[in-house]
Amino acid sequence: MTRKSSNARVQKHREALRRAGLRPVQIWVPDTRRADFALQCRSQSRRVATADRADTELSHFMEEALADVDGWSA
């Protein structure tokens, strides 16, 4: 298989997606291979948990929102 045919197939696929009303979006995510990745995850998780425990208004809002979705289906 040549590179040209591979590129052509990719281009054809992208054009079909665009015709379907979609567009490409690039996102950047943390590199899970970094040595400090797990440490950063733990640190951020602890901060979020601490903030959540301190914010009773948010907890109340979340409980109400969860109760509001009973009976929903996909």
DARA-V973790 format. One record per residue. N is the residue number from 1. RES is the residue in one small letter. SS is DSSP state (h for helix, s for strand, l for the rest). PHI is phi in whole degrees, 0 to 359 (999 if undefined). D_CENTER is the distance of its C-alpha to the mean C-alpha in Angstrom with 2 decimals. Layout:
# DARA-V973790
N_RES_SS_PHI_D_CENTER, N_RES_SS_PHI_D_CENTER
This chain:
# DARA-V973790
1_m_l_999_34.01, 2_t_l_271_34.15, 3_r_h_297_31.47, 4_k_h_298_32.57, 5_s_h_292_32.02, 6_s_h_296_28.55, 7_n_h_299_27.67, 8_a_h_295_29.33, 9_r_h_295_27.32, 10_v_h_297_24.00, 11_q_h_299_25.34, 12_k_h_298_26.56, 13_h_h_297_23.22, 14_r_h_296_21.49, 15_e_h_297_24.37, 16_a_h_296_24.00, 17_l_h_295_20.36, 18_r_h_296_21.56, 19_r_h_297_24.44, 20_a_l_281_22.14, 21_g_l_92_20.71, 22_l_l_260_17.49, 23_r_l_217_16.85, 24_p_l_286_15.10, 25_v_l_226_12.43, 26_q_l_256_12.09, 27_i_l_234_9.43, 28_w_l_250_10.55, 29_v_l_235_9.15, 30_p_l_300_11.69, 31_d_l_278_14.36, 32_t_l_290_14.63, 33_r_l_273_18.25, 34_r_l_295_19.42, 35_a_l_298_22.09, 36_d_l_266_20.77, 37_f_h_299_17.15, 38_a_h_298_18.05, 39_l_h_298_20.24, 40_q_h_296_17.65, 41_c_h_298_15.29, 42_r_h_299_18.39, 43_s_h_298_19.47, 44_q_h_292_16.39, 45_s_h_297_16.23, 46_r_h_297_19.93, 47_r_h_298_19.64, 48_v_h_295_17.17, 49_a_h_298_19.46, 50_t_h_297_22.48, 51_a_h_296_21.27, 52_d_h_297_20.38, 53_r_h_296_23.86, 54_a_h_280_25.52, 55_d_l_257_24.01, 56_t_h_292_25.93, 57_e_h_296_25.35, 58_l_h_295_21.58, 59_s_h_300_22.29, 60_h_h_297_24.75, 61_f_h_300_22.43, 62_m_h_296_19.74, 63_e_h_297_22.61, 64_e_h_296_23.92, 65_a_h_296_20.65, 66_l_h_295_20.33, 67_a_h_294_23.99, 68_d_h_286_23.51, 69_v_l_262_21.37, 70_d_l_304_24.12, 71_g_l_91_25.25, 72_w_l_290_22.28, 73_s_l_221_21.57, 74_a_l_279_19.17
